[in-house]
């Protein structure tokens, strides 16, 4: 993991097309702005984990067998 220090209105660039900017710092909270192309999804980690779990649950043996039956 790369750890960086940034101040308000400072940014980092990821992969030439994603920019993360520090918008505000209040106490122990930091507000970030993320600029990325529309084809790159950006999620809060807790939402991303929920999506991954839902996808994993959807791929149960029963659903795989049901799909095989359709083919």
C-alpha positions as CSV (number, residue, x, y, z in Angstrom):
1,X,0.0,0.0,0.0
2,X,1.2,3.5,-0.8
3,X,0.6,6.0,1.9
4,X,0.5,9.7,1.0
5,X,-0.1,12.9,2.8
6,X,-2.3,15.4,1.0
7,X,-3.7,18.8,2.0
8,X,-7.0,20.3,1.1
9,X,-7.3,20.8,-2.7
10,X,-4.3,18.6,-3.4
11,X,-4.8,15.5,-5.5
12,X,-3.3,12.2,-6.7
13,X,-3.6,10.7,-10.2
14,X,-4.1,6.9,-10.7
15,X,-3.4,5.3,-14.1
16,X,-3.5,8.6,-16.0
17,X,-7.3,8.9,-15.9
18,X,-8.5,8.8,-12.3
19,X,-7.9,11.8,-10.1
20,X,-8.6,11.8,-6.3
21,X,-8.8,15.3,-4.7
22,X,-9.0,16.1,-1.0
23,X,-12.0,18.5,-0.8
24,X,-12.4,19.0,2.9
25,X,-10.9,17.9,6.2
26,X,-13.1,18.1,9.4
27,X,-11.9,16.4,12.5
28,X,-11.4,12.8,11.7
29,X,-13.3,12.9,8.4
30,X,-11.9,13.6,5.0
31,X,-14.1,14.4,2.0
32,X,-12.7,13.2,-1.3
33,X,-13.6,14.0,-4.8
34,X,-13.0,11.4,-7.5
35,X,-12.9,12.1,-11.2
36,X,-12.9,9.0,-13.4
37,X,-14.2,8.1,-16.8
38,X,-17.8,6.9,-16.8
39,X,-16.8,3.4,-17.7
40,X,-14.8,3.0,-14.5
41,X,-17.1,2.1,-11.6
42,X,-16.2,3.9,-8.3
43,X,-17.7,2.4,-5.1
44,X,-17.3,2.9,-1.3
45,X,-15.6,-0.3,-0.1
46,X,-18.5,-1.4,2.0
47,X,-20.8,-1.2,-1.0
48,X,-18.3,-3.0,-3.2
49,X,-18.1,-5.9,-0.6
50,X,-21.9,-6.2,-0.6
51,X,-22.0,-6.4,-4.4
52,X,-19.3,-9.1,-4.4
53,X,-21.2,-11.1,-1.7
54,X,-24.4,-10.8,-3.7
55,X,-22.7,-12.0,-6.9
56,X,-21.2,-14.9,-5.0
57,X,-24.6,-15.8,-3.5
58,X,-26.1,-15.7,-7.0
59,X,-23.6,-18.3,-8.2
60,X,-24.9,-21.1,-6.1
61,X,-24.9,-24.6,-7.4
62,X,-28.6,-24.5,-8.0
63,X,-28.3,-21.4,-10.2
64,X,-25.4,-22.9,-12.1
65,X,-27.4,-26.1,-12.7
66,X,-30.4,-24.0,-13.8
67,X,-28.3,-22.2,-16.3
68,X,-26.8,-25.5,-17.6
69,X,-30.4,-26.7,-18.2
70,X,-31.1,-23.7,-20.4
71,X,-28.1,-24.5,-22.6
